[in-house]
């Protein structure tokens, strides 16, 4: 691992699976979105309202998703009793039902907005920070060298950050999408800051995202505490990517 200097280097973090553990919120939203799509009247506000077997299986499949609407696909697969054993299985399932993608995306984000507007306290409680992460972000200096790069909607991140009274500039929270991927955002930041890639450090919990970002030449790390499994950690190491524990991350990158 290259030595990190917070005063000269940029630290960029994914959000879900790195900063906050949002799985319960996303599973609740995904369940409700599918219920709406299937014209079912049932809605839930806590993950414990689901069958324990569904919770366990949904958590396992979570390791394979890349976008918010994929949570709806998780429940759709479970509803159809489709076996998802690995990333390839999940990607093939998404491809098979690609026609539902835009509808699932619309329903997922509409339901998230409704949930937050109706019960913001419960919504925030379903998005807890990982242990030590809130304090890390509060104390981190200089703040202008700290970025969030995520597929999560910017306004959702701002609500969580503001509720925790963490000072991160809006311009440093960057949302990736199909038009502007995380690697492209990183390349833009390198250009804007006239920065050598060796002075840029990016942490994500999705190994495939990190592999795509190798072309940028920056320092890449897998958040081992996030949404990944043993096989994905092995894949990271085989790709010469550093796998961090939360403890090592907090020690290495503290300012």
C-alpha positions as CSV (number, residue, x, y, z in Angstrom):
1,X,0.0,0.0,0.0
2,X,1.3,3.5,-0.9
3,X,1.8,5.9,2.0
4,X,-1.2,8.2,2.4
5,X,-0.8,11.9,3.1
6,X,-4.2,13.6,3.7
7,X,-2.8,17.1,3.1
8,X,-1.6,16.3,-0.5
9,X,-3.6,13.2,-1.4
10,X,-7.3,12.8,-2.3
11,X,-9.4,10.2,-0.4
12,X,-12.5,9.1,-2.3
13,X,-15.1,6.7,-0.7
14,X,-18.0,4.8,-2.0
15,X,-21.0,5.3,0.3
16,X,-23.2,2.2,0.7
17,X,-21.1,-0.6,1.9
18,X,-18.2,1.7,2.9
19,X,-19.6,4.6,4.9
20,X,-23.0,3.3,5.8
21,X,-24.6,-0.1,6.1
22,X,-27.8,0.6,4.1
23,X,-28.8,-3.0,3.4
24,X,-31.9,-3.0,5.7
25,X,-33.2,0.3,4.2
26,X,-32.7,-1.0,0.6
27,X,-34.3,-4.4,1.3
28,X,-37.3,-2.7,2.8
29,X,-37.6,-0.3,-0.2
30,X,-37.0,-3.1,-2.7
31,X,-39.7,-5.2,-1.1
32,X,-42.2,-2.4,-1.2
33,X,-41.3,-1.4,-4.8
34,X,-42.0,-5.0,-6.0
35,X,-45.2,-5.1,-4.0
36,X,-46.3,-1.9,-5.8
37,X,-45.3,-3.4,-9.2
38,X,-47.3,-6.5,-8.5
39,X,-50.3,-4.6,-7.1
40,X,-50.0,-6.2,-3.7
41,X,-51.2,-4.2,-0.7
42,X,-48.6,-5.2,1.8
43,X,-45.9,-2.7,2.8
44,X,-43.2,-3.0,5.5
45,X,-41.1,-0.4,7.4
46,X,-38.6,-2.8,9.1
47,X,-36.6,-5.6,7.6
48,X,-37.7,-7.9,10.5
49,X,-41.1,-8.0,9.0
50,X,-39.7,-10.2,6.3
51,X,-39.4,-14.0,6.7
52,X,-36.0,-14.8,8.2
53,X,-35.1,-17.1,5.3
54,X,-35.8,-14.2,2.9
55,X,-33.6,-11.8,4.9
56,X,-30.7,-14.3,4.9
57,X,-30.9,-15.0,1.2
58,X,-31.4,-11.4,0.3
59,X,-28.3,-10.4,2.3
60,X,-26.3,-13.1,0.5
61,X,-27.5,-11.9,-3.0
62,X,-26.8,-8.3,-2.0
63,X,-23.1,-9.0,-2.7
64,X,-23.8,-9.1,-6.4
65,X,-25.8,-5.9,-7.0
66,X,-24.6,-2.6,-8.5
67,X,-27.6,-0.3,-8.6
68,X,-30.6,0.6,-6.3
69,X,-33.1,-1.1,-8.6
70,X,-31.2,-4.3,-8.2
71,X,-32.8,-4.7,-4.8
72,X,-36.1,-5.0,-6.5
73,X,-34.6,-7.7,-8.7
74,X,-33.4,-9.5,-5.5
75,X,-37.0,-9.8,-4.3
76,X,-38.2,-10.7,-7.8
77,X,-35.7,-13.6,-7.9
78,X,-36.8,-14.7,-4.4
79,X,-40.5,-14.4,-5.4
80,X,-39.8,-16.7,-8.4
81,X,-37.6,-19.0,-6.4
82,X,-34.7,-18.6,-8.8
83,X,-31.4,-19.8,-7.5
84,X,-28.7,-17.1,-7.5
85,X,-25.3,-18.6,-6.6
86,X,-22.8,-16.2,-8.0
87,X,-22.3,-12.9,-9.9
88,X,-22.8,-14.6,-13.2
89,X,-26.2,-16.0,-12.1
90,X,-27.4,-12.6,-11.0
91,X,-26.2,-10.8,-14.1
92,X,-28.0,-13.4,-16.3
93,X,-31.2,-12.9,-14.2
94,X,-30.9,-9.1,-14.8
95,X,-30.4,-9.7,-18.5
96,X,-33.4,-12.0,-18.8
97,X,-35.6,-9.3,-17.2
98,X,-33.9,-6.3,-18.6
99,X,-37.3,-4.9,-19.8
100,X,-38.2,-4.3,-16.1
101,X,-35.1,-2.3,-15.3
102,X,-36.5,1.2,-15.9
103,X,-39.7,0.4,-14.1
104,X,-37.9,-1.2,-11.1
105,X,-35.6,1.9,-10.9
106,X,-38.6,4.3,-11.0
107,X,-40.5,2.4,-8.3
108,X,-37.4,1.9,-6.1
109,X,-36.5,5.6,-6.0
110,X,-40.2,6.7,-5.7
111,X,-40.7,4.4,-2.8
112,X,-37.5,5.6,-1.1
113,X,-38.7,9.3,-1.5
114,X,-42.1,8.4,0.0
115,X,-40.6,6.5,2.9
116,X,-38.3,9.3,3.8
117,X,-41.0,12.0,3.5
118,X,-43.5,9.9,5.6
119,X,-41.1,8.7,8.3
120,X,-37.6,10.3,8.1
121,X,-36.6,9.1,11.6
122,X,-37.2,5.4,10.7
123,X,-35.5,5.9,7.3
124,X,-32.4,7.3,8.8
125,X,-32.2,4.6,11.4
126,X,-32.1,2.0,8.6
127,X,-28.9,3.7,7.3
128,X,-26.5,3.4,10.2
129,X,-22.8,4.3,9.9
130,X,-20.2,1.5,10.1
131,X,-18.5,1.5,13.6
132,X,-16.0,4.4,13.8
133,X,-16.9,5.8,10.4
134,X,-19.0,8.8,11.6
135,X,-16.2,9.9,13.9
136,X,-13.7,9.4,11.1
137,X,-15.6,11.7,8.8
138,X,-16.2,14.3,11.5
139,X,-12.5,14.6,12.3
140,X,-11.1,14.2,8.8
141,X,-9.0,17.2,7.6
142,X,-8.7,18.8,5.1
143,X,-12.3,18.3,4.1
144,X,-11.7,19.6,0.6
145,X,-9.5,16.6,-0.1
146,X,-12.3,14.1,0.9
147,X,-14.8,12.9,-1.7
148,X,-17.8,10.6,-1.9
149,X,-18.2,8.8,-5.3
150,X,-21.3,6.6,-5.4
151,X,-24.3,5.4,-7.4
152,X,-26.6,6.5,-4.5
153,X,-28.5,9.7,-5.3
154,X,-26.8,12.8,-4.0
155,X,-29.8,14.1,-2.2
156,X,-30.1,10.9,-0.1
157,X,-26.4,11.1,0.9
158,X,-26.8,14.8,1.9
159,X,-29.7,13.9,4.2
160,X,-27.7,11.2,6.0
161,X,-24.6,13.4,6.2
162,X,-26.5,16.5,7.4
163,X,-28.4,14.5,10.0
164,X,-25.1,13.2,11.4
165,X,-23.8,16.9,11.4
166,X,-20.8,15.9,9.2
167,X,-19.3,18.7,7.1
168,X,-18.7,17.6,3.6
169,X,-19.1,20.1,0.7
170,X,-21.9,19.3,-1.7
171,X,-19.5,19.6,-4.6
172,X,-17.4,16.8,-3.2
173,X,-20.4,14.4,-3.3
174,X,-20.5,12.9,-6.8
175,X,-23.1,10.5,-8.1
176,X,-22.1,8.0,-10.8
177,X,-24.5,6.7,-13.4
178,X,-24.5,5.1,-16.8
179,X,-23.3,8.3,-18.5
180,X,-20.7,9.1,-15.9
181,X,-19.1,6.1,-14.4
182,X,-16.9,6.0,-11.3
183,X,-13.7,5.6,-13.3
184,X,-14.7,8.7,-15.4
185,X,-15.4,10.7,-12.3
186,X,-11.9,9.7,-10.9
187,X,-10.3,10.7,-14.2
188,X,-12.1,14.1,-14.1
189,X,-10.9,14.7,-10.5
190,X,-7.3,13.9,-11.5
191,X,-7.6,16.4,-14.3
192,X,-9.3,19.1,-12.3
193,X,-6.8,18.8,-9.4
194,X,-3.8,18.3,-11.7
195,X,-3.0,15.3,-9.5
196,X,-0.8,12.3,-10.1
197,X,-2.8,9.1,-9.8
198,X,-0.4,7.9,-7.1
199,X,-1.9,10.6,-4.9
200,X,-5.5,9.4,-5.3
201,X,-7.0,6.7,-3.1
202,X,-10.4,5.1,-3.8
203,X,-12.2,2.7,-1.6
204,X,-15.2,0.7,-2.9
205,X,-16.9,-2.6,-1.8
206,X,-17.5,-3.9,-5.3
207,X,-14.6,-5.7,-6.9
208,X,-15.8,-5.3,-10.4
209,X,-16.0,-1.5,-10.0
210,X,-12.4,-1.5,-8.8
211,X,-11.3,-3.6,-11.7
212,X,-12.9,-1.1,-14.1
213,X,-11.1,1.7,-12.3
214,X,-7.6,0.1,-12.7
215,X,-7.3,2.0,-16.0
216,X,-7.1,5.3,-14.0
217,X,-3.9,4.2,-12.3
218,X,-5.0,5.4,-8.9
219,X,-4.7,3.4,-5.6
220,X,-7.6,1.1,-5.3
221,X,-8.9,-0.8,-2.2
222,X,-11.7,-3.2,-1.5
223,X,-13.7,-2.4,1.6
224,X,-13.7,-5.9,3.2
225,X,-16.3,-4.8,5.7
226,X,-18.8,-4.0,3.0
227,X,-21.0,-6.0,0.6
228,X,-18.7,-8.7,-0.7
229,X,-18.0,-12.3,0.0
230,X,-14.9,-14.6,0.2
231,X,-14.8,-15.3,-3.5
232,X,-14.9,-11.6,-4.3
233,X,-12.0,-10.9,-1.8
234,X,-10.0,-13.6,-3.5
235,X,-10.8,-12.1,-6.9
236,X,-9.6,-8.7,-5.6
237,X,-6.3,-10.1,-4.4
238,X,-5.8,-12.0,-7.7
239,X,-6.3,-8.6,-9.4
240,X,-3.6,-7.1,-7.2
241,X,-6.1,-5.0,-5.3
242,X,-5.6,-4.4,-1.6
243,X,-8.4,-5.7,0.7
244,X,-8.9,-3.6,3.8
245,X,-10.5,-4.4,7.1
246,X,-12.4,-1.5,8.7
247,X,-9.8,-1.2,11.5
248,X,-6.9,-1.0,9.0
249,X,-8.8,1.6,6.9
250,X,-9.5,3.8,10.0
251,X,-5.8,3.7,11.0
252,X,-4.3,4.1,7.5
253,X,-6.4,7.1,6.4
254,X,-6.9,9.0,9.6
255,X,-5.8,12.6,9.3
